[in-house]
Amino acid sequence: MSLSRGQAKAVRGEHWIRLPLVLTSTIVGLLIGELACRAVGSDVERWHLKNFIVHPLRGESRWNMMQPDALLGYVPRAGYSGGTQANHPLMTFDASGLRVNGNPKSGSFDGPPLLVVGDSYAMGQEVANDQTLSAHLERLLGRRVLNGGVSGYGLDQAVLRAETLVPTLRPDTLIVSFIADDVRRVERRILWGIDKPYFDVVDGKLVQRNVPVPPPAAAMQPLDPVRRVLGYSFLIHSAMIWLDLTHWWLRGQALHADAAHHKGIEVACLLMDRLRAMGHARKLRVLIVAQYTPHAWWSKLSNGESRVADQVLACGRAHGLEEIDTLPALETAVRTDGVKHYYARGGHMNDAGNRLIAELLARRLNGPATEPGSGKGQQP
């Protein structure tokens, strides 16, 4: 039965009335979902108004501070200095691409230096030059400490960077700092949208792949309109991760072939043996240091950090390396002073946190070297 002209007009009118209601309901539902997702999430930056795709290591501006590198994927740009915090240079690298400590006596100490390598916790993301772990350690020990940490590195890249720096810098002590996520990063062929070196395990031995590392052409391109807008939704960002669409969403977070079998721990253990060999050849004291993110305190869902750290430290002991687990001391300190006393807004150690870790290291380094495998090296 056909509708009269008046009836058809009335139906169209109803549709136009319902459309705003449907749109309003959809928007309200998405807002409720967004708030709920942020409320139950564990990401320390989930309440920030930001594009979650534009990570400091994925944004176009990062290439002011870093430069592509055929061996490591990227390294700090020599001579870079940018930003201020309380009238202090926030991030400065010297002519060798090492983070400047900002101490008046830096560079004037006699004797061989100490070298620190690792990720953003080692480099000192979110703090001024004189507030990093290396800067605090230098003041506590009264000897030169070189900061070779690089934000976003996996444990594999940290070890490779140590191998490139040790022959020229000639330290007598190498400190390798890591967080649990650095082991996950070992399983990536592309990380933060940037190609990186990685290792396969062949007949129980490490075989390096993806070298020379391809230039990060895709990562240096600006975001497309879809990611530029939808990237502000933590709900959509979380859904992409849950649906395992990060390779597309983050413009490349690909696993390499062997990583499908979750070989991060296996590679990490073989990297410990690689460090042992370098320490023996160079007469280096090698110290493996486990650090922790705020997730270890804020979210019981991410308490796997200590499990991963335990496995890496156990491998270090088995290969004759000294190691320090900062968890007991950090747990005591956080219980007393609260998480925010030791962590910056973005989740890295702040000045107080870096000082606490430096004090743990200084006590170990000022004392006699522990016998590897004795179990004495598990805690400071």
C-alpha positions as CSV (number, residue, x, y, z in Angstrom):
1,M,0.0,0.0,0.0
2,S,1.5,3.3,-1.1
3,L,1.6,6.2,1.3
4,S,-0.1,9.5,0.5
5,R,2.0,12.6,0.0
6,G,1.2,13.8,3.5
7,Q,2.0,10.4,5.1
8,A,5.3,10.2,3.3
9,K,6.2,13.7,4.4
10,A,5.3,12.7,8.0
11,V,7.5,9.6,7.8
12,R,10.5,11.7,6.5
13,G,9.9,14.1,9.3
14,E,10.1,11.3,11.8
15,H,13.4,10.1,10.4
16,W,14.8,13.6,10.7
17,I,13.6,13.7,14.3
18,R,15.2,10.3,15.1
19,L,18.5,11.0,13.4
20,P,19.7,13.6,16.1
21,L,18.5,11.1,18.8
22,V,20.5,8.3,17.2
23,L,23.6,10.5,16.8
24,T,23.3,11.8,20.3
25,S,22.9,8.3,21.7
26,T,26.0,7.1,19.7
27,I,28.1,10.0,20.9
28,V,27.1,9.6,24.5
29,G,27.8,5.8,24.2
30,L,31.2,6.4,22.8
31,L,32.0,9.0,25.5
32,I,30.9,6.6,28.2
33,G,33.0,3.9,26.6
34,E,36.0,6.3,26.4
35,L,35.7,7.2,30.1
36,A,35.2,3.5,31.1
37,C,38.2,2.5,29.1
38,R,40.4,5.2,30.7
39,A,39.1,4.3,34.1
40,V,40.0,0.6,34.0
41,G,43.2,1.1,31.9
42,S,46.7,1.0,33.2
43,D,48.5,3.3,30.8
44,V,50.0,6.1,32.9
45,E,49.1,8.7,30.2
46,R,45.5,7.5,29.6
47,W,44.0,10.7,31.1
48,H,46.1,13.0,29.0
49,L,44.6,14.9,26.1
50,K,46.9,13.6,23.4
51,N,47.2,11.7,20.2
52,F,48.2,8.2,21.5
53,I,49.8,7.4,18.2
54,V,52.2,10.3,18.4
55,H,54.6,8.7,20.8
56,P,57.8,10.6,21.4
57,L,59.5,7.9,19.4
58,R,56.9,8.0,16.5
59,G,56.4,11.8,16.2
60,E,58.0,13.7,13.3
61,S,59.7,16.1,15.7
62,R,61.7,13.3,17.3
63,W,64.2,13.4,14.5
64,N,65.5,16.7,15.8
65,M,66.8,14.8,18.8
66,M,67.6,11.5,17.1
67,Q,69.1,10.5,13.8
68,P,68.8,7.3,11.7
69,D,71.6,4.7,12.2
70,A,72.3,1.7,10.0
71,L,73.4,-0.5,12.9
72,L,71.0,0.4,15.7
73,G,68.0,1.9,13.9
74,Y,68.6,5.4,15.4
75,V,71.0,7.1,17.9
76,P,71.0,10.5,19.6
77,R,71.9,13.3,17.4
78,A,75.4,14.6,18.3
79,G,75.3,18.1,19.8
80,Y,71.6,18.2,20.2
81,S,70.2,20.5,23.0
82,G,66.6,21.2,23.5
83,G,64.1,22.3,26.1
84,T,64.5,23.7,29.6
85,Q,63.3,22.7,33.0
86,A,63.8,25.0,36.0
87,N,66.3,26.9,33.9
88,H,68.4,23.8,33.3
89,P,69.0,22.2,29.9
90,L,66.5,19.4,29.6
91,M,68.1,17.2,27.0
92,T,71.7,17.7,25.8
93,F,74.0,15.3,23.9
94,D,77.7,15.7,23.4
95,A,79.7,15.3,20.2
96,S,79.7,11.5,20.7
97,G,75.9,11.3,21.2
98,L,76.1,10.7,24.9
99,R,73.7,12.4,27.3
100,V,75.4,15.3,29.1
101,N,75.4,14.9,32.9
102,G,75.3,18.6,33.7
103,N,77.7,18.2,36.6
104,P,80.4,20.9,37.1
105,K,83.1,18.3,37.4
106,S,82.0,16.1,34.4
107,G,85.0,15.3,32.2
108,S,87.6,16.3,34.8
109,F,87.8,12.9,36.6
110,D,90.9,10.8,36.3
111,G,90.8,7.1,35.5
112,P,88.6,4.9,33.3
113,P,84.9,5.9,33.3
114,L,81.7,3.9,33.9
115,L,79.3,3.4,31.0
116,V,75.6,3.2,31.4
117,V,73.4,1.8,28.5
118,G,69.8,1.0,28.2
119,D,66.5,2.6,27.3
120,S,64.7,5.8,28.4
121,Y,65.2,5.0,32.1
122,A,68.9,4.8,31.5
123,M,68.9,8.0,29.3
124,G,66.8,10.0,31.7
125,Q,63.6,10.8,29.9
126,E,61.6,13.6,31.5
127,V,64.4,14.9,33.7
128,A,67.1,17.6,33.3
129,N,70.7,16.7,32.5
130,D,71.8,16.8,36.1
131,Q,68.9,14.7,37.3
132,T,69.5,11.5,35.3
133,L,70.7,8.2,36.8
134,S,74.2,8.8,35.4
135,A,74.4,12.3,36.8
136,H,73.5,11.2,40.3
137,L,75.8,8.2,40.1
138,E,78.7,10.4,39.0
139,R,78.3,12.7,42.0
140,L,78.0,9.8,44.4
141,L,81.0,8.0,43.1
142,G,83.2,11.0,42.4
143,R,84.2,9.5,39.0
144,R,83.1,10.0,35.4
145,V,79.9,8.2,34.4
146,L,79.0,8.1,30.7
147,N,75.3,8.0,29.7
148,G,74.8,5.9,26.6
149,G,71.1,5.2,27.2
150,V,68.7,5.8,24.3
151,S,64.9,6.2,24.7
152,G,62.9,3.3,23.2
153,Y,65.7,0.8,22.8
154,G,65.1,-2.9,23.3
155,L,67.6,-5.0,25.3
156,D,69.1,-6.1,22.0
157,Q,69.8,-2.5,20.9
158,A,71.2,-1.6,24.3
159,V,73.7,-4.5,24.1
160,L,74.7,-3.6,20.5
161,R,75.2,0.0,21.6
162,A,77.5,-1.1,24.4
163,E,79.5,-3.1,21.9
164,T,79.9,0.0,19.7
165,L,80.8,2.3,22.6
166,V,83.1,0.2,24.8
167,P,86.0,-0.1,22.4
168,T,86.3,3.7,22.0
169,L,85.3,4.9,25.5
170,R,87.2,2.1,27.3
171,P,85.2,2.0,30.6
172,D,86.1,-0.4,33.4
173,T,82.5,-0.9,34.3
174,L,79.4,-1.4,32.1
175,I,76.0,-0.9,33.6
176,V,73.1,-2.4,31.5
177,S,69.8,-1.1,32.7
178,F,66.5,-2.6,31.5
179,I,62.8,-2.8,32.1
180,A,60.6,-5.8,31.3
181,D,59.2,-4.1,28.1
182,D,62.7,-4.1,26.7
183,V,62.4,-7.9,26.4
184,R,59.2,-7.5,24.4
185,R,61.0,-5.0,22.2
186,V,63.6,-7.7,21.4
187,E,60.8,-9.6,19.5
188,R,60.2,-6.7,17.1
189,R,61.6,-6.1,13.7
190,I,59.8,-2.7,13.5
191,L,59.3,-0.7,16.7
192,W,57.7,2.7,17.1
193,G,57.2,2.6,13.4
194,I,61.0,2.3,12.9
195,D,63.0,-0.6,11.6
196,K,65.5,-2.0,14.1
197,P,68.1,-4.7,14.3
198,Y,67.0,-8.0,15.8
199,F,68.3,-11.5,16.5
200,D,67.1,-14.9,15.4
201,V,68.2,-18.0,17.4
202,V,69.8,-20.6,15.1
203,D,71.2,-23.8,16.6
204,G,71.2,-22.1,20.0
205,K,73.2,-19.1,18.8
206,L,72.3,-15.5,18.0
207,V,72.1,-14.5,14.4
208,Q,71.7,-10.8,13.7
209,R,69.1,-9.7,11.1
210,N,67.9,-6.5,9.4
211,V,71.3,-4.9,9.2
212,P,72.0,-2.5,7.7
213,V,68.8,-1.2,9.2
214,P,66.6,0.4,6.5
215,P,66.1,4.2,6.8
216,P,62.9,5.1,8.7
217,A,61.1,6.8,5.7
218,A,57.6,5.8,6.8
219,A,58.0,6.8,10.4
220,M,59.2,10.3,9.3
221,Q,55.9,10.9,7.4
222,P,53.1,12.9,9.1
223,L,50.0,11.1,10.3
224,D,47.1,10.7,7.9
225,P,43.7,12.4,8.7
226,V,42.2,9.2,10.2
227,R,45.0,8.7,12.7
228,R,45.4,12.4,13.3
229,V,41.8,12.5,14.6
230,L,41.0,9.0,16.0
231,G,44.4,8.8,17.7
232,Y,43.0,11.0,20.5
233,S,40.6,8.2,21.5
234,F,42.1,5.9,24.1
235,L,39.1,3.6,23.5
236,I,40.0,3.2,19.8
237,H,43.7,3.0,20.6
238,S,43.1,0.2,23.1
239,A,40.8,-1.6,20.7
240,M,43.4,-1.6,18.0
241,I,45.9,-3.2,20.4
242,W,43.3,-5.7,21.6
243,L,42.4,-6.6,18.0
244,D,46.1,-7.0,17.2
245,L,46.0,-4.2,14.6
246,T,49.0,-2.3,15.9
247,H,51.0,-3.0,12.8
248,W,48.5,-0.9,10.8
249,W,47.5,1.5,13.6
250,L,51.0,2.4,14.8
251,R,52.4,2.3,11.3
252,G,54.5,-0.8,11.9
253,Q,55.1,-2.8,15.1
254,A,55.9,-6.0,13.3
255,L,57.1,-9.1,14.9
256,H,59.9,-10.9,13.1
257,A,59.4,-14.5,12.2
258,D,60.8,-16.2,15.3
259,A,59.0,-13.8,17.6
260,A,55.7,-15.6,17.0
261,H,57.1,-18.2,19.4
262,H,57.8,-15.5,22.1
263,K,61.6,-15.9,22.0
264,G,62.3,-12.7,23.8
265,I,63.5,-14.3,27.0
266,E,65.6,-16.8,25.0
267,V,67.3,-14.0,23.1
268,A,67.7,-12.0,26.3
269,C,69.5,-14.9,27.9
270,L,71.9,-15.3,24.9
271,L,72.5,-11.5,25.1
272,M,73.7,-12.1,28.7
273,D,76.3,-14.5,27.4
274,R,77.3,-12.0,24.7
275,L,77.8,-9.4,27.5
276,R,79.9,-12.0,29.5
277,A,82.1,-12.5,26.5
278,M,82.7,-8.8,26.0
279,G,83.3,-8.3,29.7
280,H,85.9,-11.1,29.7
281,A,87.6,-9.8,26.5
282,R,87.7,-6.2,27.7
283,K,88.3,-6.9,31.4
284,L,85.0,-5.1,32.2
285,R,82.9,-5.4,35.3
286,V,79.4,-5.9,33.9
287,L,76.3,-5.1,36.1
288,I,72.8,-5.9,34.9
289,V,70.1,-3.6,36.6
290,A,66.4,-4.3,36.5
291,Q,64.2,-1.2,36.8
292,Y,60.4,-0.9,37.0
293,T,57.7,1.3,35.5
294,P,54.8,2.7,37.5
295,H,52.7,-0.2,36.2
296,A,54.4,-2.4,38.8
297,W,52.7,-0.4,41.5
298,W,49.5,1.0,39.9
299,S,48.2,-2.1,38.2
300,K,48.2,-5.6,39.4
301,L,47.3,-6.6,35.8
302,S,50.9,-5.7,34.8
303,N,52.8,-7.4,37.6
304,G,54.5,-9.6,35.0
305,E,57.3,-7.1,35.1
306,S,58.9,-8.8,38.1
307,R,58.6,-12.2,36.5
308,V,60.3,-11.1,33.3
309,A,63.0,-9.2,35.3
310,D,63.6,-12.3,37.4
311,Q,64.2,-14.4,34.3
312,V,66.7,-12.0,32.8
313,L,68.6,-11.5,36.0
314,A,68.7,-15.3,36.5
315,C,70.2,-15.6,33.0
316,G,72.8,-12.9,33.9
317,R,73.8,-14.8,37.0
318,A,74.0,-18.1,35.1
319,H,76.4,-16.4,32.6
320,G,78.6,-15.0,35.4
321,L,77.4,-11.4,35.5
322,E,76.6,-9.3,38.5
323,E,73.0,-8.1,38.8
324,I,70.8,-5.8,40.9
325,D,67.1,-6.1,41.2
326,T,65.8,-2.7,42.3
327,L,62.3,-4.0,43.1
328,P,62.8,-4.6,46.9
329,A,64.2,-1.1,47.6
330,L,61.7,0.6,45.3
331,E,58.8,-1.3,46.8
332,T,59.8,-0.1,50.3
333,A,60.2,3.5,49.1
334,V,56.9,3.6,47.2
335,R,55.1,2.1,50.2
336,T,56.5,4.9,52.3
337,D,56.4,7.9,50.0
338,G,53.9,7.0,47.2
339,V,54.4,6.3,43.5
340,K,54.4,10.0,42.4
341,H,57.3,10.8,44.7
342,Y,59.6,8.7,42.4
343,Y,58.0,8.8,39.0
344,A,57.5,11.7,36.5
345,R,54.2,12.4,34.8
346,G,55.0,10.3,31.8
347,G,56.0,7.3,33.8
348,H,59.7,7.6,33.9
349,M,61.8,8.0,37.0
350,N,61.9,11.6,38.2
351,D,64.9,13.2,40.0
352,A,64.1,11.4,43.3
353,G,63.6,8.1,41.5
354,N,66.9,8.4,39.7
355,R,68.7,9.4,42.9
356,L,67.3,6.3,44.6
357,I,68.5,3.9,41.9
358,A,71.9,5.7,41.8
359,E,72.3,5.2,45.5
360,L,71.6,1.5,45.2
361,L,74.2,1.2,42.4
362,A,76.8,3.3,44.3
363,R,76.6,1.1,47.3
364,R,77.2,-2.0,45.1
365,L,80.0,-0.3,43.1
366,N,81.8,1.0,46.2
367,G,81.7,-2.4,47.7
368,P,83.6,-5.5,46.6
369,A,82.3,-7.3,43.5
370,T,80.0,-10.1,44.4
371,E,80.7,-13.6,43.2
372,P,78.4,-14.3,40.2
373,G,76.0,-17.1,40.8
374,S,76.3,-16.8,44.6
375,G,72.8,-15.3,44.9
376,K,74.4,-12.2,46.7
377,G,73.8,-10.0,43.6
378,Q,70.1,-10.2,43.5
379,Q,69.5,-7.2,45.8
380,P,71.5,-4.1,46.5
